[in-house]
Amino acid sequence: MNRTELAAHESLEIHEALNFKTLCLAKSKLMQGLVFDQDLKALMQKDVVQSTQAIADLQAIYAKASFQTEVPQNRPTPILN
């Protein structure tokens, strides 16, 4: 069975994985500046490259999400008190 769209639960799981990989990528990039060991720095750079590829792959899959919604033009007024 070939489907072109993801089910809602599949889209949610892909979204969660995408968020997780994005956070991992940010952490690896930020921590590289704090690391002095060259082997560890090289390992972290390899993680950055692999995470970037994984994010691109997940984004391609996430584009098949079955639900798409428009951003509303008017947003609710925030409660400041």
C-alpha positions in Angstrom: 0.0 0.0 0.0 1.5 3.3 -1.1 0.3 6.3 0.7 1.3 9.9 0.0 0.1 11.4 3.2 1.0 10.7 6.8 -1.7 9.9 9.4 -2.1 12.4 12.2 -0.3 10.3 14.8 2.6 9.7 12.4 2.9 13.4 11.7 3.0 14.1 15.5 5.7 11.5 16.0 7.8 13.0 13.1 7.3 16.4 14.6 8.5 15.3 18.0 11.6 13.6 16.4 12.3 16.7 14.5 12.1 18.9 17.6 14.4 16.4 19.4 17.0 16.4 16.6 16.9 20.2 16.4 17.7 20.5 20.1 20.5 17.9 19.9 22.0 19.8 17.0 21.9 23.1 18.9 23.4 21.5 21.9 26.3 19.9 19.9 27.0 23.2 18.1 27.0 25.2 21.4 29.1 22.7 23.3 31.9 22.6 20.6 33.1 26.0 21.8 33.5 24.7 25.4 35.4 21.5 24.5 39.2 21.4 24.3 39.8 17.7 23.5 40.2 17.5 19.7 38.8 13.9 19.5 35.6 14.9 21.3 35.4 18.1 19.2 35.6 15.9 16.0 33.0 13.6 17.3 30.7 16.5 18.1 31.3 17.9 14.6 30.4 14.5 13.1 27.2 14.6 15.2 26.4 18.1 13.8 26.8 16.9 10.2 24.7 13.7 10.8 22.0 15.7 12.7 21.7 18.2 9.9 21.2 15.4 7.4 18.6 13.7 9.7 16.7 17.0 10.1 16.6 17.4 6.3 15.3 13.9 5.9 12.6 14.4 8.7 11.5 17.7 7.1 11.0 15.9 3.8 8.9 13.3 5.4 7.0 15.9 7.5 6.0 17.7 4.4 3.7 14.8 3.7 1.6 15.6 6.8 -2.1 15.3 6.1 -3.2 18.2 8.2 -2.3 21.7 7.1 -3.8 24.7 8.8 -3.5 28.4 8.0 -2.2 30.9 10.5 -5.1 33.1 11.6 -5.0 36.7 10.6 -6.3 38.0 13.9 -4.9 36.6 17.2 -6.4 36.8 20.6 -5.6 39.7 22.8 -3.2 38.7 25.5 -4.3 39.1 29.1 -1.7 41.3 30.9 -3.1 41.4 34.4 
